[in-house]
Amino acid sequence: MGLFGKKDKLQLIAFQAYGTDTHFYARGRALEDEEIDLSAKGLFPLLWNAFKRFETDEIKNTPLLLTLSDGRTRKLATDNNGYYRIEENIGNLSTLTNSEGWLTYEIAYADPDLRREILLENRFPGELLIPSKTAEFGVISDIDDTILHTGVASSLKWKVVVNTFFKRASRRLPLEGAAEFYHLLHRGKSGKNANPIFYVSHSPWNLYRYLEFFLTNNDFPKGPILLRSFTDFGTRRSQGDKPQKQKEILNILKTYPDMKFILIGDSGEHDVDIYIEIAEAHPDSIAAIYLRSVNHKKKMIRVRGLVNSYKLTPILLVESSDQAVAHARENGFIK
C-alpha cells in the first residue's frame, strides 16, 4: 500500500536463473511497485530508496502463470513472503535460447480478482541461462569486495552500511580490472566462447535490482545473480547447516556435473573456508580458486595459512586483476 492509502501498481521481479536443456529452474518475487529510482541523487532520496527496498509489500500466496516463448505454460504461486520458485523437468529448452544461452519467458498474475492497473499490462519478462555444451568451464564469483568495493572486512561493518545506503548504484566502484578479467574468462581460451558466469552473495534479494544495475552499468558479463532471503538474516543456522551461498554453489555443481568451475572470492569473510570445503568434496569440479586480498592484517594471516597448507586445487591470493589474468593465461583458461 502506498502513502496516504494509495494503491501501488503490482510488479513481478524475475531473478535471472539457470538450467539445462531439460531442467527449468527460476525464481522471483511479487511485490507492489515502489518505483525506486536507482539514479536518484541526494541524501534523502538515497535513504528513502533504501527504506523502500526493505519495507516491501509482498503479494502473498497468489497464483501466477509462466509462459515460454514457444507457448508452453506452467502454473505456480507465490509463498508467504511473495517469492515464487519453479523447478521441474521440461524438454528441449536449448532450442529457445540465444547465442549466449539465454532463454526468455514471461510471468504474469493469474488471479482474476486482481483489479488494479497491473492488469493493463500483466506481462513481466524473465530470463534463464542454459550454458552451451561447448562451454570450456564456468565461473562462480562472489560480489562483495570481490568485484564491488563493499567493506565487509571493516570494523562493525560500518563501510557496508555507508556503501549500501549512502551511495547510489551508479556511483559504486568495481575493483580495478575486474570486468575485463571476467570478460576474458567468459570468452575463454578460444576468445569466442560463452562460458557461464554466476554471481553469488550473502546480500538479500531486496538488493537484486541494485546489484543487477551495478553489474550492467560497469559492463560485467551477464549472469545469474544468486542472493538470499532477508528473513534469513539474524536466524541462527542449525548445526551442520551450510551458509546459503555455499548451498547455491553446490546446487550449480549439481546442475552441471560435467563442467569444471573457477571460484572467485575475497579473503575478508568466509570464502576461503567455503571454497576449500567445496573443492575437497568435489575435486573434479573445481579448476582453480582466486581470492582477492583485503586490507585486514589479522584476517590475511589466517587466510595465508589456509592457502599455503592447501594443495589439492590451484589456489591464488591476488592483489590485482593483472595477477589473476596472468595465472589464468598460464593455466590455459583465457586467450
C-alpha positions in Angstrom: 0.0 0.0 0.0 1.5 3.4 -1.0 1.5 6.6 1.1 -1.9 8.0 2.1 -3.7 4.8 1.3 -2.8 5.0 -2.4 -2.6 1.6 -4.1 0.7 0.9 -5.9 0.9 -0.9 -9.1 1.9 -4.6 -8.9 5.1 -5.9 -10.3 6.8 -9.3 -10.7 10.6 -9.3 -10.4 12.1 -12.3 -12.2 15.5 -13.1 -10.9 17.9 -14.3 -13.6 18.3 -18.0 -13.1 19.9 -21.1 -14.7 19.0 -24.5 -16.0 19.7 -27.2 -18.6 18.1 -28.4 -21.8 15.7 -30.4 -19.7 15.8 -28.7 -16.3 13.9 -25.4 -15.7 14.7 -23.5 -12.5 13.5 -20.0 -12.0 12.8 -17.7 -9.0 11.3 -14.2 -8.5 9.1 -12.2 -6.3 5.7 -10.5 -6.4 5.7 -7.0 -4.9 3.9 -3.7 -5.0 5.9 -1.4 -7.2 7.6 1.3 -5.0 9.1 2.9 -8.2 12.7 3.0 -6.8 14.9 5.4 -8.9 18.4 3.8 -8.9 19.8 7.1 -10.3 18.4 9.3 -7.5 20.8 11.8 -6.0 20.9 13.4 -2.6 20.9 12.0 0.9 17.1 11.9 1.4 16.3 10.1 -1.9 19.1 7.6 -1.1 17.7 6.9 2.4 14.2 6.8 1.0 15.1 4.3 -1.7 16.9 2.1 0.9 13.8 2.2 3.1 11.6 1.2 0.2 13.9 -1.8 -0.7 13.5 -3.3 2.7 10.0 -2.2 3.6 8.3 -4.3 0.9 4.7 -5.0 0.3 4.6 -8.6 -0.9 1.8 -10.2 -2.9 1.5 -13.4 -0.9 0.1 -16.8 -1.9 -1.2 -15.6 -5.3 -1.4 -17.8 -8.4 0.9 -17.0 -11.4 1.3 -18.2 -14.9 4.7 -18.7 -16.6 4.8 -18.8 -20.4 7.8 -19.9 -22.6 8.5 -18.3 -25.9 7.1 -21.5 -27.7 3.8 -21.1 -25.9 4.2 -23.8 -23.2 2.9 -22.7 -19.8 3.3 -23.6 -16.2 1.1 -22.7 -13.2 2.7 -21.7 -9.9 2.1 -19.5 -6.9 4.0 -17.2 -4.5 4.7 -18.1 -0.9 4.0 -16.2 2.3 6.9 -13.8 1.6 5.9 -13.2 -2.0 8.6 -15.4 -3.6 7.9 -17.8 -6.4 10.1 -20.7 -7.3 9.7 -23.3 -10.1 12.0 -26.3 -10.6 10.9 -29.1 -12.9 11.8 -31.1 -16.0 10.8 -29.5 -19.3 12.3 -30.8 -22.6 14.0 -29.1 -25.5 14.7 -25.8 -23.7 18.0 -25.2 -25.5 16.1 -24.7 -28.7 14.7 -21.5 -27.2 18.0 -19.8 -26.2 20.0 -17.1 -28.0 23.7 -17.4 -28.9 24.8 -16.6 -25.3 22.5 -19.3 -23.9 19.7 -17.1 -22.5 16.1 -18.3 -22.6 13.4 -15.7 -22.2 10.0 -16.3 -20.6 7.0 -14.3 -19.3 5.5 -14.4 -15.9 2.0 -13.0 -15.1 -0.5 -12.7 -12.3 -3.3 -15.4 -12.7 -5.8 -14.2 -10.1 -8.9 -12.8 -11.9 -9.8 -10.9 -8.8 -6.8 -8.6 -9.1 -8.4 -5.5 -10.4 -5.6 -3.0 -10.3 -3.8 -1.1 -13.0 -1.4 -4.1 -13.3 -4.0 -5.9 -15.5 -3.5 -3.3 -18.2 0.0 -4.8 -18.9 0.2 -8.1 -16.9 3.4 -9.4 -18.6 6.8 -9.4 -16.9 10.0 -10.7 -18.6 12.2 -13.4 -17.1 15.5 -15.0 -18.2 17.2 -18.3 -17.7 20.8 -19.2 -18.6 21.4 -22.6 -20.2 25.2 -22.9 -20.8 26.3 -24.3 -24.1 27.6 -27.8 -24.1 30.8 -26.4 -25.7 31.5 -24.2 -22.7 35.1 -24.7 -21.5 34.3 -24.0 -17.9 32.1 -21.9 -15.6 32.9 -19.1 -13.2 31.2 -18.7 -9.8 32.1 -15.3 -8.3 31.3 -13.6 -5.0 30.3 -9.9 -5.3 31.2 -8.1 -2.1 34.8 -7.0 -2.1 35.5 -9.4 -4.9 34.2 -7.2 -7.8 32.5 -4.4 -5.8 34.1 -2.3 -3.1 31.9 -3.1 -0.1 33.9 -3.1 3.2 32.8 -6.5 4.7 36.2 -6.7 6.5 35.7 -3.3 8.1 35.2 -2.9 11.9 31.5 -3.4 12.8 30.7 -3.5 9.0 30.3 0.3 9.0 31.6 0.6 5.4 29.0 -1.9 4.3 26.2 0.4 5.7 27.7 3.5 4.2 28.2 1.9 0.8 24.8 0.2 0.6 22.6 3.1 1.9 24.5 6.2 1.1 25.8 5.5 -2.4 23.7 5.1 -5.5 24.4 2.1 -7.7 25.8 4.3 -10.5 28.5 5.6 -8.1 29.7 2.3 -6.7 33.1 1.4 -8.0 34.2 -2.0 -9.2 37.6 -3.4 -8.3 40.1 -2.3 -10.9 40.3 -4.6 -13.9 37.6 -7.0 -12.6 35.2 -6.5 -15.5 37.9 -7.0 -18.1 39.1 -10.2 -16.3 35.6 -11.6 -16.2 35.1 -10.9 -19.9 38.3 -12.8 -20.7 37.0 -15.8 -18.6 33.6 -15.5 -20.3 35.3 -15.7 -23.8 37.7 -18.4 -22.7 40.8 -19.8 -24.4 39.2 -19.7 -27.8 38.3 -16.0 -27.3 34.9 -16.7 -28.8 33.3 -18.8 -26.1 30.3 -18.1 -23.8 31.5 -19.6 -20.6 28.8 -19.0 -17.9 29.3 -16.6 -15.1 27.3 -17.0 -11.8 27.3 -14.2 -9.2 26.7 -15.2 -5.6 26.4 -13.1 -2.4 25.2 -13.1 1.2 23.2 -10.0 0.3 19.4 -10.2 0.5 17.1 -10.4 -2.6 16.0 -6.9 -1.7 19.2 -5.7 -3.3 18.8 -7.7 -6.5 18.0 -4.8 -8.8 20.6 -2.6 -7.2 23.3 -5.2 -7.9 22.0 -6.0 -11.3 22.2 -2.3 -12.2 25.8 -2.2 -10.8 26.9 -5.2 -12.9 25.3 -3.8 -16.1 26.5 -0.3 -15.5 30.1 -1.5 -15.1 30.0 -3.8 -18.1 30.4 -7.1 -16.3 29.3 -10.3 -18.3 25.7 -11.1 -17.8 25.0 -13.9 -15.4 22.5 -15.2 -12.8 22.7 -13.2 -9.5 22.0 -15.5 -6.5 21.2 -13.9 -3.2 19.3 -14.9 0.0 16.1 -14.1 1.7 16.1 -11.1 4.1 14.1 -13.2 6.6 17.2 -15.4 7.0 19.3 -12.6 8.5 19.8 -13.0 12.2 18.5 -16.5 12.1 20.9 -19.0 13.7 21.7 -21.9 11.4 21.2 -25.4 12.8 24.4 -27.4 13.4 25.8 -28.8 10.2 23.6 -26.5 8.0 25.6 -24.7 5.3 25.6 -21.0 4.5 23.1 -20.1 1.8 26.0 -19.0 -0.6 27.6 -22.4 -0.2 24.2 -24.1 -0.9 23.8 -22.1 -4.1 27.3 -23.1 -5.3 26.7 -26.7 -4.6 23.4 -26.6 -6.5 25.3 -25.1 -9.5 27.8 -28.0 -9.4 24.9 -30.5 -9.1 23.2 -28.9 -12.1 26.3 -29.1 -14.3 28.2 -32.3 -13.1 30.4 -32.4 -16.2 31.5 -28.8 -16.1 34.6 -27.5 -14.3 34.4 -24.2 -12.4 36.7 -21.4 -11.3 35.7 -20.0 -7.9 36.4 -16.3 -7.2 36.1 -14.6 -3.9 37.8 -12.5 -1.3 39.8 -13.2 1.8 37.7 -10.9 4.1 34.9 -13.2 5.2 34.4 -16.9 4.8 35.0 -17.5 1.1 38.3 -19.3 1.7 36.7 -21.8 4.1 33.6 -22.3 1.9 35.7 -22.7 -1.3 38.2 -25.1 0.1 35.5 -27.3 1.6 33.7 -27.4 -1.7 36.9 -28.2 -3.6 37.8 -31.0 -1.2 34.3 -32.5 -1.6 34.3 -32.0 -5.4 37.9 -32.1 -6.6 37.0 -33.0 -10.2 34.7 -29.9 -10.5 37.0 -27.1 -9.3 39.6 -26.0 -11.8 41.0 -23.1 -9.7 40.3 -20.7 -6.8 41.1 -17.0 -6.8 40.9 -15.0 -3.6 41.3 -11.2 -3.6 43.4 -9.9 -0.7 41.7 -7.4 1.7 43.2 -4.7 3.8 42.9 -6.5 7.1 46.2 -7.8 8.7 44.7 -10.3 11.1 42.3 -11.9 8.6 45.1 -12.2 6.0 47.4 -14.1 8.4 44.7 -16.7 8.8 43.9 -16.9 5.1 47.5 -17.2 4.0 47.9 -20.1 6.5 44.9 -21.9 4.9 46.1 -21.2 1.4 49.7 -22.3 2.0 48.6 -25.6 3.5 46.0 -26.4 0.7 47.5 -28.3 -2.2 44.6 -30.1 -3.9 43.4 -27.4 -6.3 45.3 -24.4 -7.8 44.6 -21.5 -5.4 45.9 -18.0 -5.7 45.8 -14.9 -3.4 45.7 -11.9 -5.7 46.5 -8.3 -5.1 45.3 -7.2 -8.5 43.4 -8.4 -11.5 46.6 -8.4 -13.5 47.9 -11.2 -11.3 44.7 -13.2 -11.9 44.9 -12.6 -15.6 48.5 -13.9 -15.8 47.7 -17.0 -13.8 44.6 -17.7 -15.9 46.6 -17.3 -19.1 49.3 -19.6 -17.8 46.8 -22.3 -16.9 45.0 -22.1 -20.3 41.8 -20.6 -19.1 42.0 -17.5 -21.3 43.5 -16.4 -24.6 
